[in-house]
């Protein structure tokens, strides 16, 4: 155990050095009380190592004084009585200074340890404060505690242990509280979302309903002899608004389905053209005022999609084009293959979508600033949810008019052709 | 024409029955109403209808029972009414022998067109020559022409076309087509059919991506248009 012996070895060495120095000194200057010199060694030991090494140095010093300096030389006996007194006094003074020096040293050590404890706690608390997630915090606490207090760690005092544990407990508590607050905020947001949805939906449903009821009762009041043109107009209004109501209700039902998580796409190998044609056929009446141009290359690969989700997504986009583009302007549907994806564009010649709203149009509650044609929000939100369920994506391409771009992955394996 | 034909309307919702009766009677058809499966079966036996409009949404899926009971003895065209969210229902109805379907909500003009077409198909005698637009199929000589030019088809392609011609104007389900062309073992290989239909369209259609003759009924099957459906 070198470390434990070290203080004594160094103390002995110090006494030896002082002894040699004293011996050299006494060659030139006669010193009656050599022992005073040895006090230096004792003090050095006390300051460096504490009480016991310094006592050891004192005993060695007395022995060295008796052996080397006081007659008879090279003998531990001391002849002259005043030299005996001298050594005795030296012993007492050495013992006292040892104690004093050792206490000063112990206090300095304690102060240093306290400072280290405070610094370590501070570092720990800084580390905990830097944690951004609950898991990270928990990991930091357990790592630090097992490092500082674990079985392999050097022993620590009780107070430090308590402070450390207290700090850890406090941090975990704070994290729990934070989580609770976040949860409460989320719940509040959910409520706001539901309310917004309800507002949006009831607006969407009530407007056409009001138009239908109003037109129907207006027809009644017109009676048999009413202006035939007015009658036809009211009849057309009832039909149009009922159709709008039907499509809005369908959207609401879809949204409920998406939110309830009940959307399991049935992916199968299909012709994109079939889906495009079905969506066009469904929206035939809505698109009545627009010439529709379809350009689908005949060698388009077959895609793995859910027919109905994809058809619905596309129908919603066509519906939007019909609603927002002025009558008579064309709606274009085109597709191409790019980097292993089929890119399908639906473009109208309407006012387009402002650059700032490119993403917001997919928000279920968003309505364009103009908002002259309501009900845009749900349609595109549903469209995006459906396309993503199919493994594709949909985004607005900035430019004149509105271009909705679908990207649909091309399946790796080509379908096996049946025998002719 | 079939004006005056007797139509059985089966729907459990009185509002729907009312507008169907008013709409159909307004065009000269005579209408019998039934609100339940049992009443429908009884009415069909008492006054055999020339066409049936059947709501698949009857309670307890009884719409299918009406359909299969009717098909035991009647070949009267059946137009089923279904809602969009239940696509599987449609396929089952076709497999049970339905002739056409209309998705609720629908407009009267749409239903009237379907009714007219179904009644006309019923009275049309089987002819050896089928033609729609520029497509001609000579069943007797097994010849197919597009815009006057003869088109060579593989035996399977011709068989597929033949089945569609035999059911021209009607939706033929994937299962029916697969069973007829490839045999019962391949009834569920819809993928086959899609790949095959692409080839057939390539031979017969000017723009296979926008077919004029061979229409897809999404998730259900295919329909070969008749001349009056081409409009």
Interface residues (C-beta under 8 A of the other chain):
Chain A: X239 X242 X243 X246 X250 X253 X268 X269 X270 X271 X273 X274 X275 X276 X277 X278 X294 X296 X297 X298 X300 X302 X307 X308 X311 X415 X416 X417 X418 X419 X420
Chain B: X84 X85 X87 X105 X107 X154 X155 X156 X157 X182 X189 X190 X191 X192 X194 X195 X196 X197 X198 X202 X207 X208 X209 X210 X211 X215 X216 X218 X219
